[in-house]
Amino acid sequence: MTYGPDDQVERDAPDAPFEQLTGILRARLGRGDWRVNRAIPSENALANEYGLSRPTVRRALAALAEEGFVYAVSGRGTFVTDREPAARAERPNEGA
């Protein structure tokens, strides 16, 4: 399923809550809700915002990190990656 940046997690949806949250956060990142190399809201803040447990939020953030959208800094939080260089690396001849 595709999720938009303004969607909410629905308990009766076919996707697991962490999958829904992953899609919602991915859409928010795509919309530019958070700047590159800046922290996104904490696990606690996201858990409160979406009515989920911290382990569920942690699982969604781990999925986003695996996809290259965010990275975690121990004791500091989760930050937005700069996906532009990776995109350019995939298209080396573009703009040449």
SELOTI-743573 format. One line per 10 residues: number of its first residue (from 1); their letters; for each residue x, y, z of N, C-alpha, C. Coordinates in nm, 2 decimals, padded with zeros to 4 digits. Example, Ala and Ser with C-alpha at 12.3 -4.5 7.8 and 13.67 -1.06 7.14 Angstrom:
! SELOTI-743573
1) AS) 01.32,-00.57,00.78,01.23,-00.45,00.78,01.32,-00.33,00.78 ~ 01.28,-00.22,00.71,01.37,-00.11,00.71,01.29,00.00,00.79
***
This chain:
! SELOTI-743573
1) MTYGPDDQVE) 00.08,-00.12,00.00,00.00,00.00,00.00,00.09,00.12,00.00 ~ 00.03,00.23,-00.05,00.10,00.36,-00.05,00.04,00.45,00.05 ~ 00.13,00.51,00.13,00.08,00.60,00.23,00.13,00.74,00.21 ~ 00.04,00.84,00.24,00.07,00.98,00.23,00.13,01.04,00.35 ~ 00.18,01.16,00.34,00.25,01.22,00.46,00.15,01.26,00.57 ~ 00.02,01.27,00.54,-00.08,01.31,00.64,-00.16,01.20,00.68 ~ -00.13,01.08,00.64,-00.21,00.96,00.68,-00.18,00.93,00.83 ~ -00.27,00.85,00.89,-00.25,00.80,01.03,-00.24,00.65,01.02 ~ -00.19,00.59,01.13,-00.18,00.45,01.14,-00.32,00.40,01.17 ~ -00.37,00.30,01.10,-00.50,00.24,01.12,-00.48,00.10,01.17
11) RDAPDAPFEQ) -00.54,00.07,01.28,-00.52,-00.07,01.35,-00.58,-00.18,01.26 ~ -00.69,-00.15,01.18,-00.76,-00.25,01.11,-00.71,-00.26,00.96 ~ -00.60,-00.19,00.93,-00.54,-00.20,00.79,-00.47,-00.33,00.77 ~ -00.46,-00.37,00.65,-00.39,-00.50,00.62,-00.24,-00.50,00.65 ~ -00.17,-00.38,00.64,-00.03,-00.37,00.67,-00.01,-00.36,00.82 ~ 00.10,-00.41,00.87,00.14,-00.40,01.01,00.16,-00.25,01.05 ~ 00.14,-00.21,01.17,00.16,-00.07,01.21,00.29,-00.01,01.17 ~ 00.40,-00.09,01.19,00.53,-00.04,01.16,00.55,-00.02,01.01 ~ 00.48,-00.10,00.93,00.49,-00.08,00.78,00.41,00.05,00.74 ~ 00.30,00.07,00.81,00.23,00.19,00.78,00.31,00.31,00.82
21) LTGILRARLG) 00.37,00.31,00.94,00.45,00.42,00.98,00.57,00.44,00.89 ~ 00.63,00.34,00.85,00.74,00.35,00.76,00.70,00.42,00.63 ~ 00.59,00.39,00.58,00.53,00.46,00.46,00.50,00.60,00.48 ~ 00.44,00.63,00.59,00.40,00.77,00.63,00.53,00.85,00.64 ~ 00.63,00.80,00.72,00.75,00.88,00.74,00.83,00.89,00.61 ~ 00.83,00.79,00.52,00.89,00.80,00.39,00.83,00.91,00.31 ~ 00.69,00.92,00.32,00.62,01.03,00.24,00.66,01.16,00.30 ~ 00.66,01.17,00.44,00.70,01.30,00.50,00.84,01.34,00.46 ~ 00.93,01.25,00.46,01.07,01.28,00.42,01.07,01.33,00.27 ~ 00.99,01.26,00.19,00.98,01.30,00.05,00.92,01.44,00.03
31) RGDWRVNRAI) 00.83,01.48,00.12,00.77,01.61,00.11,00.87,01.72,00.17 ~ 00.97,01.67,00.24,01.06,01.77,00.29,01.03,01.82,00.43 ~ 00.95,01.74,00.51,00.92,01.79,00.64,01.04,01.81,00.73 ~ 01.15,01.74,00.70,01.27,01.76,00.78,01.39,01.78,00.69 ~ 01.48,01.87,00.73,01.59,01.91,00.64,01.70,01.80,00.65 ~ 01.79,01.79,00.55,01.90,01.70,00.55,01.99,01.72,00.66 ~ 02.04,01.62,00.72,02.13,01.62,00.84,02.07,01.69,00.96 ~ 01.94,01.69,00.97,01.87,01.74,01.09,01.79,01.63,01.15 ~ 01.77,01.63,01.28,01.70,01.53,01.35,01.55,01.53,01.32 ~ 01.50,01.41,01.31,01.35,01.40,01.30,01.30,01.39,01.44
41) PSENALANEY) 01.17,01.39,01.47,01.12,01.38,01.60,01.17,01.25,01.67 ~ 01.18,01.25,01.80,01.23,01.14,01.88,01.13,01.02,01.87 ~ 01.18,00.90,01.91,01.10,00.78,01.91,00.97,00.81,02.00 ~ 01.00,00.87,02.12,00.88,00.90,02.20,00.78,01.00,02.14 ~ 00.83,01.10,02.07,00.74,01.20,02.00,00.66,01.13,01.89 ~ 00.73,01.05,01.81,00.66,00.97,01.71,00.56,00.87,01.77 ~ 00.60,00.81,01.87,00.51,00.71,01.94,00.38,00.78,01.99 ~ 00.40,00.90,02.05,00.28,00.97,02.09,00.20,01.03,01.98 ~ 00.26,01.08,01.87,00.19,01.13,01.76,00.11,01.03,01.69 ~ 00.16,00.91,01.68,00.09,00.81,01.60,00.02,00.70,01.69
51) GLSRPTVRRA) 00.03,00.71,01.82,-00.04,00.62,01.91,00.02,00.48,01.90 ~ 00.15,00.47,01.89,00.22,00.34,01.88,00.32,00.33,02.00 ~ 00.37,00.20,02.01,00.47,00.18,02.11,00.61,00.22,02.05 ~ 00.71,00.24,02.14,00.84,00.28,02.10,00.90,00.16,02.01 ~ 00.89,00.04,02.05,00.95,-00.07,01.97,00.89,-00.07,01.82 ~ 00.76,-00.03,01.81,00.71,-00.02,01.67,00.77,00.09,01.60 ~ 00.78,00.20,01.66,00.85,00.32,01.60,00.99,00.29,01.56 ~ 01.06,00.22,01.66,01.20,00.18,01.63,01.21,00.09,01.51 ~ 01.12,00.00,01.50,01.12,-00.09,01.38,01.10,-00.01,01.25 ~ 01.01,00.09,01.25,00.99,00.17,01.13,01.12,00.25,01.10
61) LAALAEEGFV) 01.18,00.31,01.20,01.30,00.38,01.18,01.41,00.30,01.13 ~ 01.42,00.17,01.18,01.52,00.08,01.13,01.50,00.05,00.98 ~ 01.38,00.03,00.94,01.35,00.01,00.80,01.39,00.13,00.71 ~ 01.36,00.25,00.76,01.40,00.37,00.69,01.55,00.38,00.68 ~ 01.62,00.34,00.79,01.77,00.35,00.79,01.82,00.25,00.69 ~ 01.76,00.13,00.68,01.81,00.03,00.59,01.79,00.07,00.44 ~ 01.68,00.15,00.42,01.65,00.20,00.29,01.74,00.32,00.25 ~ 01.81,00.38,00.35,01.90,00.49,00.33,01.84,00.63,00.34 ~ 01.72,00.63,00.40,01.65,00.76,00.42,01.70,00.83,00.55 ~ 01.73,00.76,00.65,01.78,00.82,00.78,01.90,00.74,00.83
71) YAVSGRGTFV) 01.96,00.80,00.93,02.07,00.74,01.00,02.06,00.77,01.15 ~ 02.10,00.68,01.23,02.10,00.70,01.38,02.23,00.74,01.43 ~ 02.23,00.83,01.53,02.35,00.87,01.60,02.33,00.84,01.74 ~ 02.41,00.75,01.80,02.39,00.71,01.94,02.38,00.82,02.03 ~ 02.28,00.83,02.11,02.26,00.94,02.21,02.22,01.07,02.15 ~ 02.20,01.08,02.02,02.17,01.21,01.96,02.03,01.20,01.89 ~ 02.00,01.09,01.83,01.87,01.08,01.76,01.89,01.02,01.62 ~ 01.78,01.04,01.54,01.78,00.99,01.40,01.77,01.11,01.31 ~ 01.86,01.11,01.21,01.88,01.22,01.12,01.85,01.18,00.97 ~ 01.81,01.29,00.90,01.78,01.27,00.75,01.91,01.26,00.67
81) TDREPAARAE) 01.92,01.16,00.58,02.04,01.15,00.50,02.03,01.24,00.38 ~ 02.14,01.26,00.32,02.15,01.34,00.19,02.14,01.23,00.08 ~ 02.03,01.21,00.03,02.01,01.11,-00.08,02.06,01.15,-00.21 ~ 02.08,01.28,-00.23,02.12,01.33,-00.36,02.25,01.27,-00.42 ~ 02.36,01.26,-00.34,02.48,01.21,-00.40,02.46,01.06,-00.44 ~ 02.38,00.98,-00.37,02.36,00.85,-00.41,02.28,00.84,-00.55 ~ 02.19,00.94,-00.56,02.11,00.94,-00.68,02.20,00.98,-00.80 ~ 02.29,01.07,-00.78,02.39,01.11,-00.88,02.48,01.00,-00.92 ~ 02.52,00.92,-00.82,02.61,00.81,-00.84,02.55,00.71,-00.93 ~ 02.42,00.69,-00.93,02.35,00.60,-01.01,02.33,00.65,-01.15
91) RPNEGA) 02.35,00.78,-01.17,02.34,00.84,-01.31,02.47,00.92,-01.34 ~ 02.58,00.85,-01.35,02.71,00.92,-01.37,02.72,01.01,-01.49 ~ 02.65,00.98,-01.60,02.66,01.05,-01.72,02.57,01.17,-01.73 ~ 02.47,01.18,-01.64,02.37,01.28,-01.64,02.44,01.42,-01.62 ~ 02.40,01.51,-01.70,02.45,01.65,-01.68,02.60,01.67,-01.73 ~ 02.65,01.57,-01.80,02.79,01.58,-01.85,02.79,01.63,-01.99
***
